[in-house]
């Protein structure tokens, strides 16, 4: 995901005055032209590195605890016994490492897709900031974001930057998921604090691979998970969430470049539809995501030039990409039943 965060641009002096060309505001666009070359980019390095390392440990921890990270800490809080924590890391470290490498490969490829696209278009952007989520969440992370100078991206450039991340991430997520689904064994008794619902894309893959014990509508219990499947499931979840056509998510960038200001109505429909769904079904797993969207704003800001045509290839790819969320996450996500 890339969040637009325009940096101030210094004014340039000139000795030979010429009539200024029509500005974007005079042509009916929403923001003024940006004049002159982009200033040197000074990217923060230490904080992105520290957050990446924290996210790596967070993912390792949830993998080593078989995606039930809160259980070892219950003994610590009750009697101060650290043995379950040490045992989890010593006995299941391979599972933690496998999950970490697979998931971070998906997320890093996703973010590098955005980052390389900003380099190609010479749009100032930060290094990726990963978000660890170590103790209560069974996935270990909330993904990553990059900051981008939105004043320098036009419509076509924003489309390229927005679509590059999800497509790059899926190139890694799909092979990982293929391995994970092929290693599922649903004949083992389901156990654990929760089960995962399967999105449409994984159901199609499971229908094709037919892992032992799989049937239409199957859930995957905590005890039946493997690190490849979990990494692929989380990778699809984060990709699907990023591709929701609202705000400054990747899908919001793409929707704005396709529909312009009409995308604001699509954003409102999606957000308030999600709220209505949560209230009607009492499925509040999306409440954090909705809160984040309200925090960063539902409306998408204008680009440097909204009038540049996308072209047929980008337009078709954009419309196709908007269906990605339908295949990437299930409405229930996690079912607490075991």
Secondary structure, 3 states (H helix, E strand, C coil): CEEECCCCCCCCCCCCCCCCCCCCCCCCCCCCCCCCCCCCCCCCCHHHHHHHHHHHHHHHHHHHCCCCCCHHHHHHHHHCCCHHHHHHHHHCHHHHHHHHHHHHHHHHHHHHHHHHHHHHCCCCECCCEEEECCCCCCCCEEEEEEEECHHHCCHHHHHHHHHHHHHHHHHHHHHHHHHHHHCCECCCCCCCCCEECCCHHHHHHHHHHCCECCCCCCCEEHHHCCHHHHHHHHHHHHHHHHCCCCCCCHHHHHHHHHHHHHHHHHHHHHHHHHHHHHHHHCCCCCHHHHHHHHHHCCCCCCCCCCCCCCCHHHHHHHHHHCCHHHHHCCCCCEECCC
